[in-house]
Amino acid sequence: MPDDVPEVALPGVVDRHVHLGLVDRALLADGPVTEVHDLGWDPREAAAWAAAPPPGVRVRYVGPFHTAPGGYPSGRSWAPGAAVRHVASPHEAAAAVADVVAGRGFAVKVALQADMALLPDDVLSALVSEAHAAGLPVVVHAEGAGQAERAVDAGADTLVHVPWTETLTPELIGRAARMTWISTLAIHDGPGGRAGLDRAIDNARRFAVAGGTLVYGTDMGNGPTPVGVNEREIELLGEVGLTGESLRRAVLGSPDRPALTAPLRAPRTAAELIAWLRAARRR
């Protein structure tokens, strides 16, 4: 690299939705991804990953999925038994949240999937109330008709996927604009057509216009997702309409923690950000 080429320093990539138990974690070492958020696993295993992460990577974790008895992801072959916490009553919600606090989880993960058993409204409300009383946000997997609306109305803080199973009404988008949504758009970009992806992009565009916070997350471990930067996810954030500072805020970490440098100007588009990350190296 010529000495007279100026370098731009930026924070590393933060992937806000991963499942480290389903990938080769060592592949993350000293790469462009500097922080990952594990959103559902055996809390003891997740704590061990956070204590001894891949070099150069900060690991945060939520612990288990909180769900109804028989609710998602109960019975899934990929989910260890300890990754699922069944909550049958408001009283059990208090104990479940206390366990997240004791296990040093950064949030309470809740699963609402319409084709499986669902948490009743009073239990969902109790989980949110108990989490907030403990100073923890609530992050929700909402899949199927009406489940995103339930998460919004219960006061949840984050949807861990942009809704893709239904087109949300303008009124619901407006009420959701106080939230953060994690993108995970690329998981819908496979064989079988783009219907789910198109719905997600439409919902995400309107959410961003309404003032909602959209952030990068890949659901790493869900199918053949790359371990590291998911360039397709960044491309799709560009398709949603994020550019410049809004795109950098969605994908990269805190601006006061530059971790990468590259001999290119600060990226403004999704294509420029991908090129910048390909050229970047650790400071």
C-alpha positions as CSV (number, residue, x, y, z in Angstrom):
1,M,0.0,0.0,0.0
2,P,1.5,3.4,-0.9
3,D,2.5,5.5,2.0
4,D,0.5,8.5,0.7
5,V,-2.9,6.7,0.6
6,P,-5.0,8.0,3.6
7,E,-6.7,5.4,5.7
8,V,-10.2,5.7,7.2
9,A,-10.7,4.1,10.7
10,L,-14.2,2.8,11.5
11,P,-15.7,0.5,14.1
12,G,-16.0,-3.2,13.4
13,V,-19.1,-5.0,12.4
14,V,-21.7,-5.9,15.2
15,D,-23.9,-8.9,14.3
16,R,-26.9,-8.6,16.6
17,H,-28.4,-12.0,15.8
18,V,-26.2,-15.1,15.9
19,H,-26.4,-18.7,17.2
20,L,-22.8,-19.6,18.0
21,G,-23.6,-23.1,18.9
22,L,-24.4,-23.8,15.2
23,V,-21.2,-22.4,13.6
24,D,-17.5,-22.8,13.8
25,R,-16.8,-19.9,16.2
26,A,-13.1,-19.9,15.5
27,L,-13.7,-18.6,12.0
28,L,-14.6,-15.2,13.6
29,A,-11.2,-14.6,15.1
30,D,-9.6,-11.3,14.3
31,G,-11.9,-10.6,11.4
32,P,-14.1,-7.6,10.6
33,V,-16.9,-8.8,13.0
34,T,-15.9,-7.5,16.4
35,E,-19.0,-8.2,18.4
36,V,-21.8,-10.8,18.2
37,H,-25.0,-11.2,20.1
38,D,-26.1,-14.9,20.7
39,L,-29.9,-14.9,20.8
40,G,-30.8,-18.2,22.2
41,W,-28.7,-21.1,23.6
42,D,-27.9,-23.0,26.7
43,P,-26.9,-20.1,29.1
44,R,-24.0,-22.0,30.6
45,E,-22.4,-22.7,27.2
46,A,-23.1,-19.1,26.1
47,A,-21.4,-17.7,29.3
48,A,-18.4,-19.9,28.5
49,W,-18.1,-18.4,25.0
50,A,-18.3,-14.9,26.4
51,A,-15.6,-15.7,28.9
52,A,-13.3,-17.2,26.3
53,P,-14.4,-15.7,22.9
54,P,-12.7,-16.0,19.6
55,P,-9.7,-13.6,19.6
56,G,-10.8,-10.0,18.8
57,V,-14.5,-10.7,19.3
58,R,-16.9,-9.6,22.1
59,V,-19.7,-12.1,22.8
60,R,-22.9,-11.0,24.4
61,Y,-25.8,-13.5,25.0
62,V,-29.4,-13.7,26.2
63,G,-29.5,-17.3,27.4
64,P,-32.6,-19.4,26.6
65,F,-35.7,-18.8,24.5
66,H,-38.7,-18.1,26.8
67,T,-41.8,-19.8,25.3
68,A,-45.0,-21.6,26.2
69,P,-44.9,-25.3,27.1
70,G,-44.6,-26.8,23.6
71,G,-43.8,-23.5,22.0
72,Y,-41.0,-22.6,19.6
73,P,-38.3,-23.9,19.4
74,S,-39.3,-26.9,21.6
75,G,-38.4,-30.2,19.8
76,R,-36.2,-28.6,17.2
77,S,-33.2,-30.9,16.6
78,W,-30.8,-27.9,16.7
79,A,-31.9,-26.5,20.0
80,P,-30.4,-28.1,23.2
81,G,-32.9,-28.7,26.0
82,A,-31.4,-25.9,28.1
83,A,-31.8,-23.4,25.3
84,V,-35.6,-23.5,25.8
85,R,-37.3,-22.2,29.0
86,H,-41.0,-23.0,29.3
87,V,-43.0,-20.4,31.1
88,A,-46.5,-21.4,32.1
89,S,-47.7,-18.6,34.4
90,P,-46.9,-15.0,35.4
91,H,-45.3,-16.4,38.6
92,E,-42.9,-18.5,36.5
93,A,-42.0,-15.4,34.5
94,A,-40.5,-13.8,37.5
95,A,-38.3,-16.8,38.2
96,A,-37.3,-17.1,34.6
97,V,-36.1,-13.4,34.4
98,A,-34.3,-13.8,37.7
99,D,-32.3,-16.7,36.1
100,V,-31.4,-14.5,33.1
101,V,-30.1,-11.8,35.5
102,A,-28.1,-14.4,37.5
103,G,-26.7,-15.8,34.3
104,R,-25.6,-12.4,33.1
105,G,-27.7,-12.3,30.0
106,F,-28.1,-8.9,28.4
107,A,-31.7,-9.4,27.4
108,V,-34.7,-11.7,27.8
109,K,-35.5,-13.6,24.6
110,V,-39.2,-14.4,24.0
111,A,-40.5,-16.7,21.2
112,L,-43.9,-16.1,19.7
113,Q,-44.5,-18.5,16.7
114,A,-48.1,-18.9,15.6
115,D,-47.9,-22.5,14.4
116,M,-46.8,-23.7,17.8
117,A,-48.1,-23.2,21.4
118,L,-48.1,-19.5,22.3
119,L,-47.5,-17.6,25.5
120,P,-50.9,-16.2,26.8
121,D,-51.1,-12.4,27.0
122,D,-50.7,-12.3,30.8
123,V,-47.6,-14.4,30.7
124,L,-46.1,-12.3,27.9
125,S,-46.9,-9.2,29.8
126,A,-45.3,-10.6,33.0
127,L,-42.1,-11.4,31.1
128,V,-41.9,-7.9,29.7
129,S,-42.7,-6.3,33.1
130,E,-40.2,-8.5,35.0
131,A,-37.5,-7.9,32.5
132,H,-37.9,-4.1,32.5
133,A,-38.0,-4.1,36.3
134,A,-34.6,-5.9,36.2
135,G,-33.2,-3.4,33.7
136,L,-33.2,-5.8,30.8
137,P,-34.7,-5.3,27.3
138,V,-37.0,-7.9,25.8
139,V,-36.1,-9.3,22.4
140,V,-38.8,-11.2,20.5
141,H,-38.9,-13.8,17.8
142,A,-42.4,-13.0,16.3
143,E,-43.5,-15.2,13.4
144,G,-47.0,-15.6,12.0
145,A,-50.2,-13.6,11.9
146,G,-50.6,-11.2,14.8
147,Q,-47.4,-12.0,16.6
148,A,-45.5,-8.9,15.8
149,E,-48.5,-6.8,17.0
150,R,-48.5,-8.8,20.2
151,A,-44.9,-8.0,20.8
152,V,-45.4,-4.3,20.1
153,D,-48.5,-4.1,22.4
154,A,-46.7,-6.0,25.2
155,G,-44.0,-3.3,25.3
156,A,-41.1,-5.5,23.9
157,D,-38.0,-3.5,22.9
158,T,-36.7,-5.4,19.8
159,L,-37.9,-7.8,17.1
160,V,-35.1,-10.2,16.3
161,H,-36.3,-10.5,12.7
162,V,-37.9,-7.9,10.5
163,P,-41.5,-9.3,10.2
164,W,-41.8,-11.3,7.0
165,T,-44.9,-13.5,7.3
166,E,-47.3,-10.6,7.0
167,T,-47.5,-7.0,5.7
168,L,-47.9,-4.8,8.7
169,T,-50.5,-2.0,8.7
170,P,-49.3,1.7,8.7
171,E,-50.8,2.1,12.1
172,L,-48.9,-0.8,13.5
173,I,-45.6,0.4,11.9
174,G,-46.2,3.7,13.6
175,R,-46.6,2.1,17.0
176,A,-43.6,-0.1,16.4
177,A,-41.3,2.9,15.5
178,R,-40.2,3.2,19.2
179,M,-38.5,-0.3,18.8
180,T,-35.3,-1.7,17.3
181,W,-35.7,-4.4,14.5
182,I,-32.8,-6.7,13.6
183,S,-32.7,-7.2,9.9
184,T,-32.0,-10.9,9.1
185,L,-33.3,-10.3,5.6
186,A,-30.9,-12.6,3.8
187,I,-32.3,-15.8,5.4
188,H,-35.4,-15.3,3.2
189,D,-33.3,-14.9,0.0
190,G,-33.2,-18.5,-1.0
191,P,-34.9,-21.0,-3.3
192,G,-38.7,-20.8,-3.5
193,G,-39.3,-17.2,-4.4
194,R,-39.0,-13.8,-2.8
195,A,-42.5,-13.4,-1.2
196,G,-41.2,-13.4,2.4
197,L,-38.2,-11.3,1.5
198,D,-40.3,-8.7,-0.4
199,R,-42.7,-8.4,2.6
200,A,-39.8,-8.0,5.0
201,I,-38.2,-5.3,2.8
202,D,-41.5,-3.4,2.5
203,N,-42.0,-3.6,6.3
204,A,-38.4,-2.5,6.9
205,R,-38.6,0.5,4.5
206,R,-41.8,1.8,6.1
207,F,-40.4,1.2,9.6
208,A,-37.2,3.1,8.9
209,V,-39.2,6.0,7.3
210,A,-41.4,6.1,10.5
211,G,-38.3,6.6,12.6
212,G,-37.7,3.0,13.8
213,T,-34.2,1.7,14.4
214,L,-33.1,-1.0,12.0
215,V,-29.8,-2.8,12.7
216,Y,-27.7,-5.5,11.1
217,G,-28.1,-9.1,12.2
218,T,-27.8,-12.3,10.2
219,D,-29.2,-15.2,12.2
220,M,-25.8,-16.7,11.7
221,G,-26.2,-20.5,12.1
222,N,-29.6,-20.6,10.5
223,G,-28.8,-22.5,7.3
224,P,-25.8,-21.8,5.1
225,T,-25.1,-18.4,6.5
226,P,-21.4,-17.2,6.3
227,V,-19.4,-17.1,9.5
228,G,-18.3,-13.5,9.4
229,V,-19.6,-10.6,7.3
230,N,-22.7,-11.4,5.4
231,E,-22.4,-9.3,2.3
232,R,-25.9,-10.1,1.1
233,E,-27.4,-8.8,4.4
234,I,-25.6,-5.5,3.8
235,E,-26.8,-5.4,0.2
236,L,-30.4,-5.9,1.4
237,L,-30.1,-3.1,3.9
238,G,-29.1,-0.9,0.9
239,E,-32.2,-2.2,-0.9
240,V,-34.3,-1.1,2.1
241,G,-32.9,2.4,1.6
242,L,-30.1,2.8,4.2
243,T,-27.2,4.9,3.1
244,G,-24.4,6.9,4.6
245,E,-24.4,7.4,8.4
246,S,-27.7,5.4,8.8
247,L,-26.1,2.4,7.1
248,R,-22.9,2.6,9.1
249,R,-24.9,2.9,12.3
250,A,-26.9,-0.2,11.4
251,V,-23.9,-2.4,10.6
252,L,-21.0,-1.1,12.6
253,G,-20.3,-0.7,16.3
254,S,-20.0,2.4,18.5
255,P,-18.3,5.3,16.7
256,D,-16.0,5.9,19.7
257,R,-14.4,2.4,19.2
258,P,-12.7,2.4,15.8
259,A,-11.3,-1.1,15.2
260,L,-10.7,-1.4,11.5
261,T,-8.8,0.7,8.9
262,A,-8.9,0.7,5.1
263,P,-7.3,2.9,2.4
264,L,-10.7,4.0,1.2
265,R,-13.1,6.9,2.0
266,A,-15.9,6.3,4.5
267,P,-18.5,4.2,2.7
268,R,-21.8,5.8,1.8
269,T,-23.6,2.9,0.0
270,A,-24.0,-0.8,0.7
271,A,-21.6,-1.6,-2.2
272,E,-19.0,0.8,-0.8
273,L,-19.4,-0.6,2.7
274,I,-18.9,-4.1,1.4
275,A,-15.8,-3.0,-0.5
276,W,-14.5,-1.2,2.5
277,L,-14.9,-4.2,4.7
278,R,-13.1,-6.4,2.2
279,A,-10.1,-4.1,2.3
280,A,-10.2,-3.4,6.1
281,R,-7.7,-4.7,8.5
282,R,-7.5,-4.7,12.3
283,R,-5.9,-1.6,13.8
